[in-house]
Amino acid sequence: MHITVWNVPETCSEQEVRDFFTHELGHYAKDVTVYDVGTPNAHADIELHADVPYVAEAVARELQGRHLAGVPLQVSAMPFDGEAPQP
């Protein structure tokens, strides 16, 4: 399961972003990948230790609006509809 965090502040380093999410999510954070560090498009993809789809949605709701370096985060979970993707 993955969540995407948008609106990561330009002023944050990759390590600061990783440390923040590792601290906030504890054992749920399996891997944190940060893209476009130092730009207005900075965002993070977080892989979660979870096998149940609704966990990603619950984590996304919990993180939504939290602040990193004074900036409110925007979080979304990968959609899940219970069906395999179409080819």
Rosetta constraint file for C-alpha pairs under 8 A:
AtomPair CA 1 CA 47 HARMONIC 5.85 0.50
AtomPair CA 1 CA 48 HARMONIC 5.43 0.50
AtomPair CA 1 CA 49 HARMONIC 7.36 0.50
AtomPair CA 1 CA 50 HARMONIC 6.29 0.50
AtomPair CA 1 CA 51 HARMONIC 6.99 0.50
AtomPair CA 1 CA 52 HARMONIC 7.95 0.50
AtomPair CA 1 CA 53 HARMONIC 6.69 0.50
AtomPair CA 1 CA 56 HARMONIC 6.11 0.50
AtomPair CA 1 CA 78 HARMONIC 7.38 0.50
AtomPair CA 2 CA 45 HARMONIC 6.75 0.50
AtomPair CA 2 CA 46 HARMONIC 5.47 0.50
AtomPair CA 2 CA 47 HARMONIC 4.49 0.50
AtomPair CA 2 CA 48 HARMONIC 5.88 0.50
AtomPair CA 2 CA 56 HARMONIC 6.51 0.50
AtomPair CA 2 CA 77 HARMONIC 6.37 0.50
AtomPair CA 2 CA 78 HARMONIC 6.11 0.50
AtomPair CA 3 CA 45 HARMONIC 5.91 0.50
AtomPair CA 3 CA 46 HARMONIC 5.31 0.50
AtomPair CA 3 CA 47 HARMONIC 6.71 0.50
AtomPair CA 3 CA 48 HARMONIC 7.78 0.50
AtomPair CA 3 CA 56 HARMONIC 6.36 0.50
AtomPair CA 3 CA 60 HARMONIC 6.61 0.50
AtomPair CA 3 CA 75 HARMONIC 6.94 0.50
AtomPair CA 3 CA 76 HARMONIC 5.67 0.50
AtomPair CA 3 CA 77 HARMONIC 4.36 0.50
AtomPair CA 3 CA 78 HARMONIC 6.06 0.50
AtomPair CA 4 CA 43 HARMONIC 7.21 0.50
AtomPair CA 4 CA 44 HARMONIC 5.72 0.50
AtomPair CA 4 CA 45 HARMONIC 4.62 0.50
AtomPair CA 4 CA 46 HARMONIC 6.28 0.50
AtomPair CA 4 CA 75 HARMONIC 5.72 0.50
AtomPair CA 4 CA 76 HARMONIC 5.38 0.50
AtomPair CA 4 CA 77 HARMONIC 6.36 0.50
AtomPair CA 4 CA 78 HARMONIC 7.81 0.50
AtomPair CA 5 CA 43 HARMONIC 5.58 0.50
AtomPair CA 5 CA 44 HARMONIC 5.10 0.50
AtomPair CA 5 CA 45 HARMONIC 6.43 0.50
AtomPair CA 5 CA 46 HARMONIC 7.81 0.50
AtomPair CA 5 CA 73 HARMONIC 6.63 0.50
AtomPair CA 5 CA 74 HARMONIC 5.68 0.50
AtomPair CA 5 CA 75 HARMONIC 4.46 0.50
AtomPair CA 5 CA 76 HARMONIC 6.57 0.50
AtomPair CA 6 CA 41 HARMONIC 7.86 0.50
AtomPair CA 6 CA 42 HARMONIC 7.01 0.50
AtomPair CA 6 CA 43 HARMONIC 4.73 0.50
AtomPair CA 6 CA 44 HARMONIC 6.77 0.50
AtomPair CA 6 CA 73 HARMONIC 6.24 0.50
AtomPair CA 6 CA 74 HARMONIC 5.01 0.50
AtomPair CA 6 CA 75 HARMONIC 6.11 0.50
AtomPair CA 7 CA 40 HARMONIC 7.69 0.50
AtomPair CA 7 CA 41 HARMONIC 7.26 0.50
AtomPair CA 7 CA 42 HARMONIC 6.63 0.50
AtomPair CA 7 CA 43 HARMONIC 6.32 0.50
AtomPair CA 7 CA 71 HARMONIC 7.44 0.50
AtomPair CA 7 CA 72 HARMONIC 7.34 0.50
AtomPair CA 7 CA 73 HARMONIC 5.54 0.50
AtomPair CA 7 CA 74 HARMONIC 6.03 0.50
AtomPair CA 8 CA 12 HARMONIC 7.53 0.50
AtomPair CA 8 CA 17 HARMONIC 7.92 0.50
AtomPair CA 8 CA 40 HARMONIC 8.00 0.50
AtomPair CA 8 CA 41 HARMONIC 7.78 0.50
AtomPair CA 8 CA 42 HARMONIC 5.30 0.50
AtomPair CA 8 CA 43 HARMONIC 5.33 0.50
AtomPair CA 8 CA 44 HARMONIC 7.47 0.50
AtomPair CA 8 CA 68 HARMONIC 7.24 0.50
AtomPair CA 8 CA 71 HARMONIC 7.46 0.50
AtomPair CA 8 CA 73 HARMONIC 6.66 0.50
AtomPair CA 9 CA 38 HARMONIC 7.55 0.50
AtomPair CA 9 CA 40 HARMONIC 7.37 0.50
AtomPair CA 9 CA 42 HARMONIC 6.93 0.50
AtomPair CA 9 CA 68 HARMONIC 7.16 0.50
AtomPair CA 9 CA 69 HARMONIC 6.84 0.50
AtomPair CA 9 CA 71 HARMONIC 6.49 0.50
AtomPair CA 10 CA 37 HARMONIC 6.52 0.50
AtomPair CA 10 CA 38 HARMONIC 4.20 0.50
AtomPair CA 10 CA 39 HARMONIC 5.17 0.50
AtomPair CA 10 CA 40 HARMONIC 5.91 0.50
AtomPair CA 10 CA 42 HARMONIC 6.57 0.50
AtomPair CA 11 CA 38 HARMONIC 6.05 0.50
AtomPair CA 11 CA 69 HARMONIC 7.93 0.50
AtomPair CA 12 CA 16 HARMONIC 5.94 0.50
AtomPair CA 12 CA 17 HARMONIC 6.50 0.50
AtomPair CA 12 CA 37 HARMONIC 7.42 0.50
AtomPair CA 12 CA 38 HARMONIC 6.88 0.50
AtomPair CA 12 CA 69 HARMONIC 7.39 0.50
AtomPair CA 13 CA 17 HARMONIC 6.42 0.50
AtomPair CA 13 CA 37 HARMONIC 6.59 0.50
AtomPair CA 13 CA 38 HARMONIC 7.15 0.50
AtomPair CA 14 CA 18 HARMONIC 6.26 0.50
AtomPair CA 14 CA 34 HARMONIC 6.12 0.50
AtomPair CA 14 CA 37 HARMONIC 6.33 0.50
AtomPair CA 15 CA 19 HARMONIC 5.99 0.50
AtomPair CA 16 CA 20 HARMONIC 6.05 0.50
AtomPair CA 17 CA 21 HARMONIC 6.37 0.50
AtomPair CA 17 CA 34 HARMONIC 7.41 0.50
AtomPair CA 18 CA 22 HARMONIC 5.99 0.50
AtomPair CA 18 CA 32 HARMONIC 5.89 0.50
AtomPair CA 18 CA 33 HARMONIC 7.63 0.50
AtomPair CA 18 CA 34 HARMONIC 7.66 0.50
AtomPair CA 19 CA 23 HARMONIC 6.01 0.50
AtomPair CA 20 CA 24 HARMONIC 6.09 0.50
AtomPair CA 20 CA 68 HARMONIC 7.65 0.50
AtomPair CA 21 CA 25 HARMONIC 5.74 0.50
AtomPair CA 21 CA 26 HARMONIC 7.82 0.50
AtomPair CA 21 CA 29 HARMONIC 7.26 0.50
AtomPair CA 21 CA 32 HARMONIC 7.55 0.50
AtomPair CA 22 CA 26 HARMONIC 5.41 0.50
AtomPair CA 22 CA 27 HARMONIC 7.81 0.50
AtomPair CA 22 CA 29 HARMONIC 5.88 0.50
AtomPair CA 22 CA 32 HARMONIC 7.93 0.50
AtomPair CA 25 CA 29 HARMONIC 5.57 0.50
AtomPair CA 27 CA 49 HARMONIC 7.31 0.50
AtomPair CA 28 CA 48 HARMONIC 5.28 0.50
AtomPair CA 28 CA 49 HARMONIC 4.97 0.50
AtomPair CA 28 CA 50 HARMONIC 7.15 0.50
AtomPair CA 29 CA 46 HARMONIC 6.78 0.50
AtomPair CA 29 CA 47 HARMONIC 6.31 0.50
AtomPair CA 29 CA 48 HARMONIC 4.92 0.50
AtomPair CA 29 CA 49 HARMONIC 6.21 0.50
AtomPair CA 30 CA 46 HARMONIC 7.37 0.50
AtomPair CA 30 CA 47 HARMONIC 5.36 0.50
AtomPair CA 30 CA 48 HARMONIC 5.01 0.50
AtomPair CA 30 CA 49 HARMONIC 5.40 0.50
AtomPair CA 31 CA 46 HARMONIC 5.76 0.50
AtomPair CA 31 CA 47 HARMONIC 5.04 0.50
AtomPair CA 31 CA 48 HARMONIC 7.03 0.50
AtomPair CA 32 CA 44 HARMONIC 6.75 0.50
AtomPair CA 32 CA 45 HARMONIC 5.93 0.50
AtomPair CA 32 CA 46 HARMONIC 4.57 0.50
AtomPair CA 32 CA 47 HARMONIC 6.42 0.50
AtomPair CA 33 CA 44 HARMONIC 5.53 0.50
AtomPair CA 33 CA 45 HARMONIC 5.21 0.50
AtomPair CA 33 CA 46 HARMONIC 6.37 0.50
AtomPair CA 34 CA 42 HARMONIC 7.25 0.50
AtomPair CA 34 CA 43 HARMONIC 5.90 0.50
AtomPair CA 34 CA 44 HARMONIC 4.31 0.50
AtomPair CA 34 CA 45 HARMONIC 6.44 0.50
AtomPair CA 35 CA 42 HARMONIC 5.61 0.50
AtomPair CA 35 CA 43 HARMONIC 5.45 0.50
AtomPair CA 35 CA 44 HARMONIC 5.98 0.50
AtomPair CA 36 CA 40 HARMONIC 7.97 0.50
AtomPair CA 36 CA 41 HARMONIC 6.00 0.50
AtomPair CA 36 CA 42 HARMONIC 4.54 0.50
AtomPair CA 36 CA 43 HARMONIC 6.80 0.50
AtomPair CA 37 CA 41 HARMONIC 7.85 0.50
AtomPair CA 37 CA 42 HARMONIC 5.09 0.50
AtomPair CA 37 CA 43 HARMONIC 7.60 0.50
AtomPair CA 38 CA 42 HARMONIC 6.59 0.50
AtomPair CA 48 CA 56 HARMONIC 7.27 0.50
AtomPair CA 50 CA 55 HARMONIC 6.64 0.50
AtomPair CA 50 CA 56 HARMONIC 7.72 0.50
AtomPair CA 52 CA 56 HARMONIC 7.96 0.50
AtomPair CA 53 CA 57 HARMONIC 7.32 0.50
AtomPair CA 53 CA 80 HARMONIC 6.71 0.50
AtomPair CA 54 CA 58 HARMONIC 6.22 0.50
AtomPair CA 55 CA 59 HARMONIC 6.10 0.50
AtomPair CA 56 CA 60 HARMONIC 6.04 0.50
AtomPair CA 56 CA 77 HARMONIC 5.69 0.50
AtomPair CA 56 CA 78 HARMONIC 7.56 0.50
AtomPair CA 57 CA 61 HARMONIC 6.22 0.50
AtomPair CA 57 CA 76 HARMONIC 7.54 0.50
AtomPair CA 57 CA 77 HARMONIC 5.37 0.50
AtomPair CA 57 CA 78 HARMONIC 7.96 0.50
AtomPair CA 58 CA 62 HARMONIC 6.24 0.50
AtomPair CA 59 CA 63 HARMONIC 6.24 0.50
AtomPair CA 60 CA 64 HARMONIC 5.97 0.50
AtomPair CA 60 CA 75 HARMONIC 5.45 0.50
AtomPair CA 60 CA 76 HARMONIC 5.73 0.50
AtomPair CA 60 CA 77 HARMONIC 5.93 0.50
AtomPair CA 61 CA 75 HARMONIC 7.40 0.50
AtomPair CA 63 CA 73 HARMONIC 7.34 0.50
AtomPair CA 63 CA 75 HARMONIC 6.68 0.50
AtomPair CA 64 CA 72 HARMONIC 7.74 0.50
AtomPair CA 64 CA 73 HARMONIC 5.89 0.50
AtomPair CA 64 CA 74 HARMONIC 5.52 0.50
AtomPair CA 64 CA 75 HARMONIC 5.30 0.50
AtomPair CA 65 CA 72 HARMONIC 4.87 0.50
AtomPair CA 65 CA 73 HARMONIC 5.08 0.50
AtomPair CA 65 CA 74 HARMONIC 6.34 0.50
AtomPair CA 66 CA 71 HARMONIC 7.99 0.50
AtomPair CA 66 CA 72 HARMONIC 5.42 0.50
AtomPair CA 66 CA 73 HARMONIC 5.66 0.50
AtomPair CA 67 CA 71 HARMONIC 4.97 0.50
AtomPair CA 67 CA 72 HARMONIC 4.32 0.50
AtomPair CA 67 CA 73 HARMONIC 5.88 0.50
AtomPair CA 68 CA 72 HARMONIC 6.55 0.50
AtomPair CA 68 CA 73 HARMONIC 6.93 0.50
